[in-house]
Structures are given as structure tokens and as C-alpha cells.
Amino acid sequence: MCNLLGLEPDQTWKKGDPRRRGGFFSSSGLSATIADAKNPGEMVVAIREFVAQCKARDFAFSGSNLSAELAIGVTVGDTEQFVAFVDFSASDLLALGALGVELSIAAYPTSDEANAVT
């Protein structure tokens, strides 16, 4: 799957390993970065490109007996991005669902002081 989609695993786990949000993994798996963008708009574009790539290769996680989660993290609170919007269209969400991809979005607080280079 990683070779087919051109992904490099960032992290791997085995069935029974603890999850960050509590509980344990029910199966072995991996995480891979599909977009590392400067802002949510660029990130959504990159995610759309990934979805198109999956469709072009006729790949769906659900059809491959795999589970997949798109975990999105954004920082908010500094002058560059005090508020962030992650705008998916209905067709984006349908396309993710058709691939068998779950969606999780988290916001992380930051500040200009936290980002200051010393």
C-alpha cells in the first residue's frame, strides 16, 4: 500500500500497543504524512490530490481490508493564524468515506511568544 501510494511510514504499531488517546490498537498499522502545509487551505488541496491519487490507482482502504484515519492538526492563536478553518466540501467528505477513511481534526494552541526564535 505504501509503495502504491508513494507513502513513507512515520510510525508503526502492533496489535495491543497503547493508543495516544487511550485504549489499545486492535490491529497492527502505520501512520504516514500525506500533507504538511503552511495553512489549512493548502492542506485541503494536498488531501484532495491524495484522494485523486487513490482513485487513479483504484485503491480504497476499505476494499483492502485496512482501516484508515485522516488525522488533521492545526495550530491556532498566533498572529499568522489566530483562527483556523478546515473547509471540506460535501464531495470531499463523500470521497474520503468512499475510500474508507475516517476523519479526526484537532487544534493546538500556540502564541507568537511560543514561536519566537531565540
C-alpha positions as CSV (number, residue, x, y, z in Angstrom):
1,M,0.0,0.0,0.0
2,C,2.8,2.5,0.9
3,N,4.6,1.7,-2.4
4,L,1.5,2.0,-4.4
5,L,0.6,5.4,-2.9
6,G,4.2,6.7,-2.5
7,L,4.0,7.0,1.3
8,E,6.7,6.7,3.9
9,P,5.6,5.4,7.3
10,D,6.1,7.9,10.1
11,Q,5.1,5.5,12.8
12,T,4.2,1.8,13.0
13,W,2.4,-0.2,15.8
14,K,1.5,-3.7,16.6
15,K,-1.8,-5.1,17.8
16,G,-2.2,-4.5,21.5
17,D,0.2,-1.4,21.7
18,P,-1.3,1.5,23.6
19,R,-3.0,4.4,21.7
20,R,-2.2,8.1,22.4
21,R,-5.9,8.8,23.1
22,G,-6.2,5.8,25.4
23,G,-7.0,2.2,24.8
24,F,-5.1,-0.2,22.7
25,F,-4.7,-0.8,18.9
26,S,-7.0,-3.7,17.8
27,S,-4.7,-4.4,14.8
28,S,-1.2,-3.6,13.6
29,G,-0.8,-0.5,11.4
30,L,1.1,2.6,10.5
31,S,0.8,6.4,10.1
32,A,2.1,8.4,7.1
33,T,2.1,12.1,6.3
34,I,0.1,13.0,3.2
35,A,0.2,16.7,3.7
36,D,2.4,19.1,5.7
37,A,1.2,22.5,4.7
38,K,1.6,26.1,5.9
39,N,-2.1,26.7,6.2
40,P,-5.4,24.7,6.2
41,G,-6.2,25.8,2.6
42,E,-3.0,24.3,1.2
43,M,-3.6,21.2,3.3
44,V,-7.1,20.6,1.9
45,V,-5.6,20.9,-1.6
46,A,-3.0,18.3,-0.8
47,I,-5.6,16.0,0.7
48,R,-7.7,16.3,-2.4
49,E,-4.6,15.4,-4.5
50,F,-4.1,12.3,-2.3
51,V,-7.7,11.3,-2.8
52,A,-7.4,11.7,-6.5
53,Q,-4.2,9.6,-6.5
54,C,-6.1,6.8,-4.6
55,K,-8.9,6.9,-7.2
56,A,-6.5,6.9,-10.1
57,R,-4.8,3.8,-8.7
58,D,-8.2,2.2,-7.9
59,F,-7.2,1.9,-4.3
60,A,-9.6,2.1,-1.3
61,F,-8.6,1.3,2.3
62,S,-12.0,-0.4,2.9
63,G,-11.6,-2.6,-0.1
64,S,-8.1,-3.6,1.0
65,N,-9.4,-4.7,4.5
66,L,-7.5,-1.8,6.0
67,S,-8.7,0.9,8.4
68,A,-7.6,4.5,7.8
69,E,-7.9,7.7,9.7
70,L,-7.1,11.2,8.3
71,A,-5.8,13.0,11.4
72,I,-5.6,16.7,10.9
73,G,-3.8,19.0,13.3
74,V,-3.7,22.8,13.1
75,T,-2.2,25.4,15.3
76,V,-4.2,28.5,16.3
77,G,-3.5,31.6,18.5
78,D,-0.6,33.4,16.9
79,T,-0.8,36.5,14.6
80,E,-0.3,34.3,11.5
81,Q,-3.2,32.0,12.3
82,F,-5.4,33.2,15.2
83,V,-8.4,31.2,13.9
84,A,-8.2,28.3,11.5
85,F,-10.9,26.9,9.3
86,V,-10.6,23.5,7.6
87,D,-13.2,23.6,4.9
88,F,-14.1,20.3,3.3
89,S,-16.9,20.2,0.7
90,A,-19.6,17.5,0.8
91,S,-17.9,15.8,-2.2
92,D,-14.6,15.8,-0.3
93,L,-16.2,14.1,2.7
94,L,-18.0,11.6,0.4
95,A,-14.8,10.8,-1.4
96,L,-13.0,10.2,1.9
97,G,-15.9,7.9,3.0
98,A,-15.8,6.0,-0.3
99,L,-12.1,5.3,0.3
100,G,-12.9,4.1,3.8
101,V,-11.1,7.0,5.6
102,E,-12.3,8.3,9.0
103,L,-11.7,12.0,9.9
104,S,-10.2,13.5,13.0
105,I,-9.4,17.2,13.5
106,A,-7.5,18.7,16.4
107,A,-6.5,22.3,17.1
108,Y,-3.3,23.0,19.1
109,P,-2.9,26.4,20.9
110,T,0.2,28.4,20.2
111,S,1.3,32.0,20.5
112,D,3.8,34.4,19.0
113,E,5.9,34.0,22.1
114,A,6.0,30.2,21.8
115,N,7.1,30.6,18.1
116,A,9.8,33.2,18.8
117,V,13.3,32.1,17.8
118,T,15.9,32.9,20.4
